Amino acid sequence: MTEDDPTPPPDELAARLRDLRKQVDAETGNVEKAGATPDSAMGLAFRVGIELAAGLFVGGGLGWLLDRWWHTSPVMLILLFFVGAAAGMVNVFRTARDINRRS
């Protein structure tokens, strides 16, 4: 395709993309039912729990390390623990919003 060639109409492009997806799915063995959600409820629950726990552990761990490095009382631990909790909650809300959009 060069600059002089006219762009294909959107319907033709969509059809070509659909055919390419079918070809790739046939080669890789991916089979998805139309309208089915690829994530199970248990998988989503684990994802939400892990995202929240990761925020808490990363925030708390960084706060603990900074406290040890700067020889401070647990100020950074407490501060970054709450920052990690807030980050985990933001991730949980983001995941819930994405789940809501899919359904």
Contact map, one row per residue, 1 for C-alpha under 8 A:
1110100000000000000000000000000000000000000000000000000000000000000000000000000000000000000000000000000
1111100000000000000000000000000000000000000000000000000000000000000000000000000000000000000000000000000
1111110000000000000000000000000000000000000000000000000000000000000000000000000000000000000000000000000
0111110000000000000000000000000000000000000000000000000000000000000000000000000000000000000000000000000
1111111000000000000000000000000000000000000000000000000000000000000000000000000000000000000000000000000
0011111100000000000000000000000000000000000000000000000000000000000000000000000000000000000000000000000
0000111110000000000000000000000000000000000000000000000000000000000000000000000000000000000000000000000
0000011111011000000000000000000000000000000000000000000000000000000000000000000000000000000000000000000
0000001111111000000000000000000000000000000000000000000000000000000000000000000000000000000000000000000
0000000111111100000000000000000000000000000000000000000000000000000000000000000000000000000000000000000
0000000011111110000000000000000000000000000000000000000000000000000000000000000000000000000000000000000
0000000111111111000000000000000000000000000000000000000000000000000000000000000000000000000000000000000
0000000111111111100000000000000000000000000000000000000000000000000000000000000000000000000000000000000
0000000001111111110000000000000000000000000000000000000000000000000000000000000000000000000000000000000
0000000000111111111000000000000000000000000000000000000000000000000000000000000000000000000000000000000
0000000000011111111100000000000000000000000000000000000000000000000000000000000000000000000000000000000
0000000000001111111110000000000000000000000000000000000000000000000000000000000000000000000000000000000
0000000000000111111111000000000000000000000000000000000000000000000000000000000000000000000000000000000
0000000000000011111111100000000000000000000000000000000000000000000000000000000000000000000000000000000
0000000000000001111111110000000000000000000000000000000000000000000000000000000000000000000000000000000
0000000000000000111111111000000000000000000000000000000000000000000000000000000000000000000000000000000
0000000000000000011111111100000000000000000000000000000000000000000000000000000000000000000000000000000
0000000000000000001111111110000000000000000000000000000000000000000000000000000000000000000000000000000
0000000000000000000111111111000000000000000000000000000000000000000000000000000000000000000000000000000
0000000000000000000011111111111000000000000000000000000000000000000000000000000000000000000000000000000
0000000000000000000001111111111000000000000000000000000000000000000000000000000000000000000000000000000
0000000000000000000000111111100000000000000000000000000000000000000000000000000000000000000000000000000
0000000000000000000000011111110000000000000000000000000000000000000000000000000000000000000000000000000
0000000000000000000000001111111000000000000000000000000000000000000000000000000000000000000000000000000
0000000000000000000000001101111100000000000000000000000000000000000000000000000000000000000000000000000
0000000000000000000000001100111110000000000000000000000000000000000000000000000000000000000000000000000
0000000000000000000000000000011111010100000000000000000000000000000000000000000000000000000000000000000
0000000000000000000000000000001111110000000000000000000000000000000000000000000000000000000000000000000
0000000000000000000000000000000111110000000000000000000000000000000000000000000000000000000000000000000
0000000000000000000000000000000011111000000000000000000000000000000000000000000000000000000000000000000
0000000000000000000000000000000111111100000000000000000000000000000000000000000000000000000000000000000
0000000000000000000000000000000000111111000000000000000000000000000000000000000000000000000000000000010
0000000000000000000000000000000100011111000000000000000000000000000000000000000000000000000000000000000
0000000000000000000000000000000000001111101100000000000000000000000000000000000000000000000000000000000
0000000000000000000000000000000000001111111100000000000000000000000000000000000000000000000000000000000
0000000000000000000000000000000000000011111110000000000000000000000000000000000000000000000000000000000
0000000000000000000000000000000000000001111111000000000000000000000000000000000000000000000000000000000
0000000000000000000000000000000000000011111111100000000000000000000000000000000000000000000000000000000
0000000000000000000000000000000000000011111111110000000000000000000000000000000000000000000000000000000
0000000000000000000000000000000000000000111111111000000000000000000000000000000000000000000000000000000
0000000000000000000000000000000000000000011111111100000000000000000000000000000000000000000000000000000
0000000000000000000000000000000000000000001111111110000000000000000000000000000000000000000000000000000
0000000000000000000000000000000000000000000111111111000000000000000000000000000000000000001100100000000
0000000000000000000000000000000000000000000011111111100000000000000000000000000000000000000000000000000
0000000000000000000000000000000000000000000001111111110000000000000000000000000000000000000000000000000
0000000000000000000000000000000000000000000000111111111000000000000000000000000000000001001100000000000
0000000000000000000000000000000000000000000000011111111100000000000000000000000000001011101100000000000
0000000000000000000000000000000000000000000000001111111110000000000000000000000000000001000000000000000
0000000000000000000000000000000000000000000000000111111111000000000000000000000000000001000000000000000
0000000000000000000000000000000000000000000000000011111111100000000000000000000000011111000000000000000
0000000000000000000000000000000000000000000000000001111111110000000000000000000011011001000000000000000
0000000000000000000000000000000000000000000000000000111111111000000000000000000010010000000000000000000
0000000000000000000000000000000000000000000000000000011111111100000000000000000010010000000000000000000
0000000000000000000000000000000000000000000000000000001111111110000000000000100111111000000000000000000
0000000000000000000000000000000000000000000000000000000111111111000000000000110110010000000000000000000
0000000000000000000000000000000000000000000000000000000011111111100000000000100000000000000000000000000
0000000000000000000000000000000000000000000000000000000001111111110000000000100100000000000000000000000
0000000000000000000000000000000000000000000000000000000000111111111000000111111110000000000000000000000
0000000000000000000000000000000000000000000000000000000000011111111100000101100000000000000000000000000
0000000000000000000000000000000000000000000000000000000000001111111110000000000000000000000000000000000
0000000000000000000000000000000000000000000000000000000000000111111111100001100000000000000000000000000
0000000000000000000000000000000000000000000000000000000000000011111111111111100000000000000000000000000
0000000000000000000000000000000000000000000000000000000000000001111111110000000000000000000000000000000
0000000000000000000000000000000000000000000000000000000000000000111111100000000000000000000000000000000
0000000000000000000000000000000000000000000000000000000000000000011111110000000000000000000000000000000
0000000000000000000000000000000000000000000000000000000000000000011111111000000000000000000000000000000
0000000000000000000000000000000000000000000000000000000000000000001101111111000000000000000000000000000
0000000000000000000000000000000000000000000000000000000000000000001000111111000000000000000000000000000
0000000000000000000000000000000000000000000000000000000000000011001000011111110000000000000000000000000
0000000000000000000000000000000000000000000000000000000000000010001000011111111000000000000000000000000
0000000000000000000000000000000000000000000000000000000000000011011000011111111100000000000000000000000
0000000000000000000000000000000000000000000000000000000000111111011000000111111110000000000000000000000
0000000000000000000000000000000000000000000000000000000000010010000000000111111111000000000000000000000
0000000000000000000000000000000000000000000000000000000000000010000000000011111111100000000000000000000
0000000000000000000000000000000000000000000000000000000000110110000000000001111111110000000000000000000
0000000000000000000000000000000000000000000000000000000111110010000000000000111111111000000000000000000
0000000000000000000000000000000000000000000000000000000100100000000000000000011111111100000000000000000
0000000000000000000000000000000000000000000000000000000000100000000000000000001111111110000000000000000
0000000000000000000000000000000000000000000000000000001111110000000000000000000111111111000000000000000
0000000000000000000000000000000000000000000000000001001100100000000000000000000011111111100000000000000
0000000000000000000000000000000000000000000000000000001000000000000000000000000001111111110000000000000
0000000000000000000000000000000000000000000000000001001000000000000000000000000000111111111000000000000
0000000000000000000000000000000000000000000000000011111100000000000000000000000000011111111100000000000
0000000000000000000000000000000000000000000000000001000000000000000000000000000000001111111110000000000
0000000000000000000000000000000000000000000000000000000000000000000000000000000000000111111111000000000
0000000000000000000000000000000000000000000000010011000000000000000000000000000000000011111111100000000
0000000000000000000000000000000000000000000000010011000000000000000000000000000000000001111111110000000
0000000000000000000000000000000000000000000000000000000000000000000000000000000000000000111111111000000
0000000000000000000000000000000000000000000000000000000000000000000000000000000000000000011111111100000
0000000000000000000000000000000000000000000000010000000000000000000000000000000000000000001111111110000
0000000000000000000000000000000000000000000000000000000000000000000000000000000000000000000111111111000
0000000000000000000000000000000000000000000000000000000000000000000000000000000000000000000011111111100
0000000000000000000000000000000000000000000000000000000000000000000000000000000000000000000001111111110
0000000000000000000000000000000000000000000000000000000000000000000000000000000000000000000000111111111
0000000000000000000000000000000000000000000000000000000000000000000000000000000000000000000000011111111
0000000000000000000000000000000000000000000000000000000000000000000000000000000000000000000000001111111
0000000000000000000000000000000000001000000000000000000000000000000000000000000000000000000000000111111
0000000000000000000000000000000000000000000000000000000000000000000000000000000000000000000000000011111
